[in-house]
Amino acid sequence: IARFPYTTKADLRETYPFGMFAVPREKIRRLHASSGTTGRPTVVGYTDNDLSNWADLVARSLRAAGARPGDRVHVSYGY
């Protein structure tokens, strides 16, 4: 796995804001961006398929952590 290329924050910052998108911008449905406190903000675009996959993954993760329907959960990510 170590030999596979990966995307760094520097890659995202060098092509700010939309240079690293793998799909045309009209297919992007949501943007997430960092605040830029340690440099230029990083921007990540999500397609409908990305959002569907993300929702499924988060739901499964919360379920595995013990969350159940009707629970209130605060999820806080540091981007």
DRENPA-3360 file (N, C-alpha, C; in nm, 2 decimals, always signed):
BEGIN
1 = IARFPYTT = +0.08/-0.12/+0.00/+0.00/+0.00/+0.00/+0.09/+0.13/+0.00 ~ +0.20/+0.12/+0.07/+0.29/+0.24/+0.08/+0.33/+0.29/-0.06 ~ +0.33/+0.20/-0.16/+0.38/+0.24/-0.30/+0.27/+0.31/-0.38 ~ +0.15/+0.30/-0.33/+0.04/+0.37/-0.41/+0.05/+0.52/-0.39 ~ +0.02/+0.59/-0.49/+0.02/+0.74/-0.48/-0.10/+0.79/-0.39 ~ -0.08/+0.89/-0.33/-0.19/+0.95/-0.25/-0.19/+1.10/-0.26 ~ -0.31/+1.16/-0.23/-0.32/+1.30/-0.24/-0.29/+1.37/-0.11 ~ -0.20/+1.47/-0.11/-0.16/+1.54/+0.01/-0.24/+1.67/+0.02;
9 = KADLRETY = -0.23/+1.74/+0.14/-0.29/+1.87/+0.15/-0.21/+1.97/+0.06 ~ -0.08/+1.94/+0.04/-0.01/+2.03/-0.05/-0.06/+2.02/-0.19 ~ -0.09/+1.90/-0.23/-0.15/+1.88/-0.37/-0.28/+1.96/-0.38 ~ -0.37/+1.95/-0.28/-0.49/+2.03/-0.29/-0.47/+2.18/-0.29 ~ -0.38/+2.22/-0.20/-0.35/+2.37/-0.20/-0.29/+2.42/-0.32 ~ -0.20/+2.34/-0.39/-0.14/+2.39/-0.51/-0.23/+2.40/-0.63 ~ -0.34/+2.34/-0.62/-0.44/+2.34/-0.73/-0.57/+2.41/-0.68 ~ -0.56/+2.49/-0.58/-0.68/+2.55/-0.52/-0.76/+2.63/-0.62;
17 = PFGMFAVP = -0.89/+2.64/-0.62/-0.97/+2.56/-0.53/-1.02/+2.43/-0.59 ~ -1.03/+2.42/-0.72/-1.10/+2.31/-0.79/-1.01/+2.22/-0.87 ~ -0.88/+2.24/-0.87/-0.80/+2.17/-0.97/-0.78/+2.02/-0.95 ~ -0.82/+1.96/-0.84/-0.80/+1.82/-0.81/-0.93/+1.74/-0.83 ~ -1.04/+1.81/-0.87/-1.17/+1.73/-0.89/-1.15/+1.63/-1.00 ~ -1.20/+1.51/-0.97/-1.19/+1.40/-1.07/-1.31/+1.39/-1.16 ~ -1.41/+1.48/-1.14/-1.53/+1.49/-1.23/-1.55/+1.63/-1.27 ~ -1.63/+1.65/-1.37/-1.66/+1.79/-1.41/-1.74/+1.86/-1.29;
25 = REKIRRLH = -1.71/+1.99/-1.28/-1.77/+2.07/-1.16/-1.92/+2.06/-1.16 ~ -1.99/+2.04/-1.27/-2.14/+2.04/-1.27/-2.19/+1.91/-1.20 ~ -2.10/+1.81/-1.18/-2.14/+1.69/-1.11/-2.12/+1.70/-0.96 ~ -2.05/+1.81/-0.91/-2.03/+1.83/-0.77/-2.16/+1.88/-0.71 ~ -2.20/+1.81/-0.60/-2.32/+1.85/-0.53/-2.30/+1.91/-0.40 ~ -2.18/+1.89/-0.34/-2.15/+1.95/-0.21/-2.00/+1.97/-0.20 ~ -1.96/+2.08/-0.14/-1.82/+2.12/-0.11/-1.80/+2.11/+0.04 ~ -1.68/+2.06/+0.08/-1.63/+2.07/+0.21/-1.50/+2.15/+0.20;
33 = ASSGTTGR = -1.48/+2.24/+0.29/-1.35/+2.32/+0.29/-1.30/+2.33/+0.43 ~ -1.17/+2.33/+0.44/-1.11/+2.36/+0.57/-1.11/+2.51/+0.59 ~ -1.08/+2.55/+0.71/-1.08/+2.70/+0.74/-0.96/+2.77/+0.69 ~ -0.85/+2.69/+0.66/-0.73/+2.75/+0.62/-0.64/+2.81/+0.73 ~ -0.66/+2.76/+0.85/-0.58/+2.82/+0.96/-0.43/+2.79/+0.95 ~ -0.39/+2.68/+0.88/-0.25/+2.65/+0.86/-0.20/+2.67/+0.72 ~ -0.27/+2.74/+0.64/-0.24/+2.77/+0.51/-0.36/+2.79/+0.42 ~ -0.35/+2.78/+0.29/-0.46/+2.80/+0.20/-0.56/+2.69/+0.24;
41 = PTVVGYTD = -0.69/+2.72/+0.24/-0.80/+2.62/+0.26/-0.79/+2.51/+0.16 ~ -0.83/+2.39/+0.21/-0.84/+2.28/+0.12/-0.99/+2.25/+0.09 ~ -1.02/+2.23/-0.04/-1.15/+2.21/-0.08/-1.17/+2.07/-0.14 ~ -1.27/+2.00/-0.10/-1.31/+1.87/-0.15/-1.45/+1.87/-0.20 ~ -1.47/+1.82/-0.32/-1.60/+1.81/-0.38/-1.66/+1.67/-0.38 ~ -1.79/+1.67/-0.35/-1.86/+1.54/-0.34/-1.97/+1.53/-0.45 ~ -1.98/+1.41/-0.51/-2.09/+1.38/-0.61/-2.20/+1.32/-0.53 ~ -2.32/+1.30/-0.60/-2.43/+1.24/-0.54/-2.39/+1.10/-0.49;
49 = NDLSNWAD = -2.31/+1.03/-0.57/-2.27/+0.89/-0.53/-2.18/+0.90/-0.41 ~ -2.09/+1.00/-0.40/-2.00/+1.01/-0.28/-2.09/+1.04/-0.16 ~ -2.19/+1.12/-0.17/-2.27/+1.15/-0.06/-2.35/+1.03/-0.01 ~ -2.40/+0.95/-0.11/-2.47/+0.83/-0.07/-2.38/+0.73/+0.00 ~ -2.26/+0.71/-0.05/-2.17/+0.63/+0.02/-2.13/+0.68/+0.15 ~ -2.11/+0.81/+0.17/-2.07/+0.87/+0.29/-2.18/+0.85/+0.40 ~ -2.31/+0.87/+0.35/-2.42/+0.86/+0.45/-2.43/+0.71/+0.50 ~ -2.41/+0.62/+0.41/-2.42/+0.47/+0.45/-2.30/+0.44/+0.54;
57 = LVARSLRA = -2.19/+0.49/+0.51/-2.07/+0.46/+0.60/-2.09/+0.52/+0.74 ~ -2.13/+0.65/+0.74/-2.15/+0.71/+0.87/-2.26/+0.64/+0.95 ~ -2.37/+0.60/+0.89/-2.48/+0.53/+0.95/-2.43/+0.40/+1.01 ~ -2.35/+0.33/+0.93/-2.30/+0.20/+0.98/-2.20/+0.22/+1.10 ~ -2.12/+0.33/+1.09/-2.02/+0.35/+1.19/-2.09/+0.39/+1.32 ~ -2.20/+0.48/+1.31/-2.27/+0.52/+1.43/-2.34/+0.40/+1.50 ~ -2.40/+0.32/+1.41/-2.47/+0.20/+1.46/-2.36/+0.11/+1.54 ~ -2.25/+0.09/+1.48/-2.14/+0.01/+1.54/-2.10/+0.07/+1.68;
65 = AGARPGDR = -2.11/+0.20/+1.69/-2.07/+0.27/+1.81/-2.18/+0.27/+1.91 ~ -2.30/+0.22/+1.88/-2.40/+0.21/+1.98/-2.52/+0.30/+1.95 ~ -2.52/+0.39/+1.85/-2.63/+0.48/+1.83/-2.75/+0.40/+1.77 ~ -2.86/+0.44/+1.81/-2.99/+0.38/+1.77/-3.09/+0.48/+1.73 ~ -3.19/+0.44/+1.65/-3.29/+0.54/+1.61/-3.35/+0.61/+1.73 ~ -3.36/+0.74/+1.72/-3.42/+0.82/+1.83/-3.31/+0.88/+1.91 ~ -3.18/+0.83/+1.91/-3.07/+0.89/+1.98/-3.03/+1.02/+1.92 ~ -2.98/+1.11/+2.01/-2.92/+1.23/+1.96/-2.77/+1.22/+1.96;
73 = VHVSYGY = -2.71/+1.25/+1.85/-2.56/+1.23/+1.84/-2.50/+1.36/+1.78 ~ -2.39/+1.40/+1.85/-2.32/+1.52/+1.80/-2.19/+1.46/+1.74 ~ -2.18/+1.49/+1.61/-2.06/+1.44/+1.54/-1.98/+1.57/+1.50 ~ -1.86/+1.58/+1.55/-1.78/+1.70/+1.52/-1.64/+1.65/+1.46 ~ -1.62/+1.70/+1.34/-1.49/+1.67/+1.27/-1.41/+1.79/+1.26 ~ -1.28/+1.77/+1.28/-1.18/+1.88/+1.26/-1.12/+1.87/+1.12 ~ -1.17/+1.95/+1.03/-1.12/+1.95/+0.89/-1.00/+2.04/+0.89;
% end
